[in-house]
């Protein structure tokens, strides 16, 4: 939704109605991920994309029909091998696209939630009655829209899952779109690998935070890619940042004074990834220290250490690639091996 917000705001300011087309499901190697949007104004302007170009014209036509008074509609496009090759998508694929005229009041609240980074779920009935009905459920408990109220009961599970998806509730097919802030990367240790990690995570659209109690290391000059620098001990940083299910944490400090409290404190949070660099011998020694500190065996098994995938990394930049790759694999529920040896779909559905 973020990619079309600026255009929608411009249309709204001049009083234009608009339609939204949303990719709600993909099969095989589809060109755009679930949640991708194409917005069409009543004057025929477009913003965003649902297919990279190959079915855009047909979706545009359906959006114009909806704006002309037609009902919301669910469209399925199978991208044949011949068509896929002609548009540079030799894998083919299939996408489901839902087209609706936007409910302006609800969409304004959705836009506000996105801009304020308020966690929530926007449910849309895409098949069943009443088709097109929507319910926005924010993590705060607020609800907006005319969609079935019982959907609020499943919003927490959808939020915890963290990705857009379709689901069936009471005989209706729904699209659940997850709203909220971008994922976060919290790095303990203001070293050169921390800067490389922040640069890579920024390219992914993530928010980056580096913490170190040593003020002479934790500076904007040494860490230009960090969105936030916290000069504090690990317990103070964790109380301030409060890692959640959308946060990955990497410990780079190589010092028990920082490593142990940083890991012990992080393991008490919902962080979806907890990584620590260091040799296997150091990992084993640190594990014993954490056990002595009262951390349980099951919690310790959450630590990815040595952190990263086995790509033979040497430099800080290569190490950052290795660690970020493992973080993405964990977030997507993947093993992180070669794609040629994987049997499932190439693209994972994550938020």
C-alpha positions as CSV (number, residue, x, y, z in Angstrom):
1,X,0.0,0.0,0.0
2,X,2.9,2.4,0.8
3,X,3.9,2.5,-2.9
4,X,0.7,4.1,-4.0
5,X,-0.1,6.3,-1.0
6,X,1.4,9.5,-2.5
7,X,-0.7,9.2,-5.7
8,X,-3.8,8.3,-3.8
9,X,-3.4,11.3,-1.5
10,X,-3.0,13.6,-4.6
11,X,-6.1,12.2,-6.2
12,X,-8.1,12.6,-2.9
13,X,-7.0,16.2,-2.6
14,X,-8.7,17.0,-5.9
15,X,-11.8,14.9,-5.0
16,X,-11.2,11.9,-7.3
17,X,-12.6,8.5,-6.6
18,X,-10.2,5.6,-7.2
19,X,-10.2,1.8,-7.5
20,X,-7.6,-0.6,-6.0
21,X,-6.5,-3.9,-7.5
22,X,-4.6,-6.1,-5.0
23,X,-2.7,-9.3,-5.5
24,X,-4.2,-11.6,-2.9
25,X,-2.6,-14.9,-4.0
26,X,0.2,-16.2,-6.2
27,X,1.1,-19.6,-7.6
28,X,4.4,-20.7,-9.2
29,X,6.8,-17.9,-9.8
30,X,4.5,-14.9,-10.0
31,X,6.0,-11.5,-11.0
32,X,4.7,-9.5,-8.0
33,X,4.3,-10.6,-4.3
34,X,1.0,-10.9,-2.4
35,X,-0.2,-7.5,-1.3
36,X,1.0,-5.6,-4.4
37,X,-1.4,-3.0,-5.6
38,X,-2.4,-1.1,-8.7
39,X,-4.5,2.1,-8.0
40,X,-6.6,3.6,-10.8
41,X,-8.2,7.1,-10.5
42,X,-11.5,8.0,-12.1
43,X,-9.5,10.2,-14.6
44,X,-7.5,7.1,-15.7
45,X,-4.2,7.6,-13.9
46,X,-2.4,4.6,-12.6
47,X,0.0,4.0,-9.7
48,X,1.7,0.7,-8.6
49,X,1.7,-2.7,-10.3
50,X,0.2,-6.1,-9.8
51,X,2.1,-8.0,-12.5
52,X,5.1,-6.1,-13.8
53,X,3.1,-5.3,-16.9
54,X,1.8,-8.5,-18.4
55,X,-1.8,-8.3,-17.2
56,X,-1.9,-4.6,-16.2
57,X,-4.0,-3.5,-19.1
58,X,-6.8,-6.0,-18.3
59,X,-6.7,-5.2,-14.6
60,X,-6.9,-1.5,-15.5
61,X,-10.0,-2.2,-17.6
62,X,-11.7,-4.0,-14.7
63,X,-10.8,-1.1,-12.3
64,X,-12.5,1.3,-14.7
65,X,-15.6,-0.9,-14.9
66,X,-15.7,-0.9,-11.1
67,X,-15.4,2.8,-11.0
68,X,-18.3,3.0,-13.5
69,X,-20.6,1.3,-11.1
70,X,-19.6,-2.4,-11.4
71,X,-19.3,-4.7,-8.4
72,X,-16.0,-5.7,-6.8
73,X,-14.5,-8.7,-8.5
74,X,-12.0,-11.5,-8.0
75,X,-9.8,-12.1,-11.1
76,X,-7.5,-15.0,-11.8
77,X,-4.7,-14.7,-14.4
78,X,-2.7,-17.7,-15.6
79,X,0.5,-16.4,-17.2
80,X,1.1,-19.0,-19.9
81,X,4.6,-20.0,-20.8
82,X,4.3,-18.2,-24.2
83,X,3.0,-15.0,-22.7
84,X,5.4,-15.2,-19.8
85,X,8.4,-15.5,-22.2
86,X,7.1,-12.5,-24.2
87,X,7.1,-10.2,-21.2
88,X,10.4,-11.5,-19.8
89,X,8.8,-13.9,-17.2
90,X,9.9,-17.3,-18.5
91,X,8.8,-19.1,-15.3
92,X,5.1,-18.3,-15.9
93,X,2.8,-18.2,-12.9
94,X,-0.7,-17.5,-11.7
95,X,-2.1,-14.6,-9.7
96,X,-5.4,-13.8,-8.1
97,X,-6.3,-10.1,-8.1
98,X,-9.2,-8.5,-6.2
99,X,-10.5,-5.2,-7.7
100,X,-12.7,-2.8,-5.6
101,X,-13.6,0.8,-5.4
102,X,-12.0,2.2,-2.3
103,X,-14.1,3.1,0.7
104,X,-12.7,6.6,1.2
105,X,-13.3,6.9,5.0
106,X,-11.8,3.5,5.7
107,X,-8.9,4.0,3.3
108,X,-8.1,7.3,5.0
109,X,-7.9,5.4,8.3
110,X,-5.7,2.7,6.7
111,X,-3.4,5.3,5.3
112,X,-3.2,7.0,8.7
113,X,-2.3,3.6,10.3
114,X,0.4,3.0,7.7
115,X,1.9,6.4,8.1
116,X,1.8,6.1,11.9
117,X,3.1,2.5,11.7
118,X,0.2,1.2,13.8
119,X,0.1,-2.6,13.7
120,X,-3.2,-4.0,12.5
121,X,-4.9,-6.2,9.9
122,X,-7.2,-5.1,7.1
123,X,-9.7,-7.9,6.2
124,X,-11.5,-7.8,2.9
125,X,-14.2,-10.3,1.8
126,X,-13.1,-11.4,-1.7
127,X,-15.5,-14.3,-2.1
128,X,-18.8,-14.7,-0.3
129,X,-21.3,-12.3,1.2
130,X,-20.9,-9.4,1.5
131,X,-18.2,-9.3,-1.2
132,X,-16.0,-6.2,-0.8
133,X,-16.9,-5.6,2.8
134,X,-13.8,-4.6,4.9
135,X,-12.8,-4.5,8.5
136,X,-9.7,-2.8,9.9
137,X,-8.6,-4.3,13.2
138,X,-5.8,-2.4,14.9
139,X,-3.6,-4.0,17.6
140,X,-4.9,-1.4,20.0
141,X,-8.3,-2.9,19.7
142,X,-9.9,-0.3,17.5
143,X,-12.1,-1.5,14.6
144,X,-13.3,0.3,11.5
145,X,-15.4,-0.7,8.6
146,X,-18.5,-2.8,7.7
147,X,-16.8,-6.2,7.5
148,X,-17.9,-9.2,9.7
149,X,-17.1,-8.3,13.3
150,X,-16.1,-11.9,14.1
151,X,-12.9,-11.3,12.0
152,X,-11.5,-9.5,15.0
153,X,-11.0,-12.8,16.7
154,X,-8.5,-14.0,14.2
155,X,-6.6,-10.7,13.8
156,X,-4.0,-11.6,16.5
157,X,-3.0,-14.8,14.8
158,X,-2.7,-13.0,11.5
159,X,-0.5,-10.3,13.1
160,X,1.7,-12.9,14.7
161,X,2.1,-14.7,11.4
162,X,3.3,-11.4,10.0
163,X,2.4,-11.9,6.3
164,X,-0.5,-11.1,4.0
165,X,-2.6,-14.1,3.2
166,X,-6.0,-15.5,2.2
167,X,-8.1,-17.4,4.7
168,X,-11.5,-18.9,5.0
169,X,-13.8,-17.9,7.9
170,X,-17.5,-19.0,8.1
171,X,-17.7,-19.9,4.4
172,X,-16.2,-16.6,3.2
173,X,-12.8,-16.2,1.5
174,X,-10.9,-13.3,3.0
175,X,-7.8,-11.4,2.2
176,X,-5.9,-10.4,5.3
177,X,-3.4,-7.5,4.8
178,X,-0.9,-6.9,7.6
179,X,-0.1,-3.3,8.5
180,X,2.6,-2.1,10.7
181,X,6.2,-0.8,10.9
182,X,9.0,-2.3,8.8
183,X,11.1,-5.1,10.4
184,X,13.9,-4.0,12.7
185,X,17.5,-5.0,13.0
186,X,19.1,-4.4,16.4
187,X,22.8,-4.9,16.5
188,X,24.9,-5.0,19.7
189,X,28.4,-3.9,19.1
190,X,29.5,-0.8,17.1
191,X,32.0,-2.6,14.9
192,X,32.7,-2.6,11.2
193,X,30.3,-5.5,10.6
194,X,27.5,-3.5,12.3
195,X,27.8,-0.8,9.7
196,X,27.8,-3.4,6.9
197,X,24.7,-5.0,8.4
198,X,22.9,-1.7,8.7
199,X,23.7,-0.8,5.1
200,X,22.3,-4.2,3.9
201,X,19.2,-4.0,6.1
202,X,18.5,-0.5,4.9
203,X,18.5,-1.8,1.3
204,X,15.8,-4.2,2.4
205,X,13.7,-1.4,3.8
206,X,14.3,-2.4,7.4
207,X,14.9,0.0,10.4
208,X,18.4,-0.4,11.9
209,X,19.5,0.2,15.5
210,X,23.1,-0.2,16.9
211,X,23.8,-0.3,20.6
212,X,27.1,-0.1,22.4
213,X,28.0,1.2,25.9
214,X,31.3,2.5,24.5
215,X,30.5,6.0,23.3
216,X,33.7,6.5,21.4
217,X,32.7,3.6,19.1
218,X,29.0,4.3,18.8
219,X,29.1,7.4,16.6
220,X,27.3,8.6,13.5
221,X,30.7,8.9,11.7
222,X,31.4,5.2,12.3
223,X,27.9,4.0,11.7
224,X,26.4,6.3,8.9
225,X,23.8,3.6,7.9
226,X,22.3,3.2,11.3
227,X,18.9,4.8,11.7
228,X,19.4,5.0,15.5
229,X,22.5,4.7,17.7
230,X,22.0,3.9,21.4
231,X,24.9,4.4,23.8
232,X,23.8,2.2,26.7
233,X,24.3,-1.2,28.3
234,X,22.3,-4.1,26.9
235,X,19.6,-4.1,29.5
236,X,19.0,-0.4,29.0
237,X,18.9,-0.8,25.3
238,X,16.4,-3.7,25.4
239,X,14.1,-1.7,27.7
240,X,14.2,1.1,25.2
241,X,13.9,-0.9,22.0
242,X,11.7,-3.7,23.2
243,X,12.3,-6.3,20.5
244,X,9.1,-7.8,19.1
245,X,8.2,-10.5,16.6
246,X,9.3,-8.2,13.8
247,X,12.8,-7.7,15.2
248,X,16.1,-9.5,14.5
249,X,18.9,-9.2,17.0
250,X,22.6,-9.8,16.3
251,X,25.3,-9.7,18.9
252,X,28.8,-8.7,17.6
253,X,30.5,-7.5,20.8
254,X,32.9,-10.5,21.6
255,X,32.9,-9.4,25.2
256,X,31.1,-11.3,28.0
257,X,30.2,-8.1,29.7
258,X,28.0,-7.2,26.7
259,X,27.3,-10.6,25.1
260,X,25.7,-12.4,28.1
261,X,23.2,-9.7,29.2
262,X,22.4,-8.9,25.5
263,X,21.6,-12.5,24.7
264,X,19.9,-13.3,28.0
265,X,17.7,-10.2,27.7
266,X,16.9,-10.8,24.0
267,X,15.9,-14.4,24.6
268,X,13.2,-13.1,27.0
269,X,11.6,-11.1,24.2
270,X,9.6,-12.1,21.1
271,X,12.5,-11.3,18.7
272,X,12.2,-13.7,15.7
273,X,15.9,-14.1,15.2
274,X,18.8,-14.1,17.8
275,X,22.3,-14.3,16.4
276,X,25.8,-14.2,17.9
277,X,29.1,-14.2,16.1
278,X,32.1,-16.1,17.5
279,X,33.9,-19.4,17.1
280,X,32.2,-22.7,18.0
281,X,34.5,-22.9,21.1
282,X,33.4,-19.4,22.1
283,X,29.7,-20.3,21.5
284,X,30.0,-23.3,23.8
285,X,31.7,-21.3,26.5
286,X,29.1,-18.5,26.3
287,X,26.3,-21.1,26.4
288,X,27.7,-22.3,29.8
289,X,27.7,-18.7,31.1
290,X,24.1,-18.2,30.0
291,X,23.1,-21.4,31.7
292,X,24.7,-20.1,34.9
293,X,22.8,-16.8,34.4
294,X,19.5,-18.8,34.5
295,X,18.7,-19.0,30.8
296,X,17.0,-22.3,30.0
297,X,18.2,-24.9,27.4
298,X,15.1,-24.4,25.2
299,X,15.7,-20.6,25.1
300,X,19.4,-21.1,24.3
301,X,18.5,-23.2,21.3
302,X,17.0,-20.1,19.7
303,X,20.5,-18.6,19.3
304,X,22.0,-18.8,15.8
305,X,25.6,-19.0,16.6
306,X,27.9,-18.7,14.8
307,X,25.5,-16.4,13.1
308,X,25.0,-16.6,9.3
309,X,24.9,-19.0,6.4
310,X,27.9,-21.0,5.3
311,X,29.0,-19.0,2.3
312,X,32.7,-18.7,3.2
313,X,32.5,-15.1,4.3
314,X,35.7,-13.2,5.3
315,X,35.2,-9.5,5.1
316,X,32.7,-7.5,7.1
317,X,30.5,-7.0,4.0
318,X,30.5,-10.7,3.2
319,X,29.8,-11.5,6.8
320,X,26.8,-9.1,6.8
321,X,25.5,-10.8,3.6
322,X,25.8,-14.2,5.4
323,X,24.0,-13.0,8.5
324,X,21.2,-11.1,6.6
325,X,20.6,-14.2,4.4
326,X,20.1,-16.3,7.5
327,X,17.8,-13.7,9.0
328,X,15.7,-13.7,5.9
329,X,15.6,-17.5,5.8
330,X,14.4,-17.7,9.4
331,X,11.8,-15.0,8.8
332,X,10.4,-17.0,5.8
333,X,10.7,-20.4,7.6
334,X,13.3,-21.6,5.1
335,X,16.4,-23.7,5.6
336,X,18.6,-21.3,3.5
337,X,20.1,-24.0,1.2
338,X,20.6,-23.7,-2.6
339,X,17.4,-23.0,-4.5
340,X,18.2,-25.8,-7.0
341,X,17.8,-28.3,-4.2
342,X,14.5,-26.8,-2.9
343,X,11.2,-28.4,-3.9
344,X,8.8,-25.6,-2.7
345,X,8.0,-22.3,-4.3
346,X,10.9,-19.9,-4.8
347,X,9.2,-16.8,-3.3
348,X,8.0,-16.9,0.3
349,X,5.0,-15.1,1.5
350,X,6.1,-12.6,4.1
351,X,5.0,-9.2,5.0
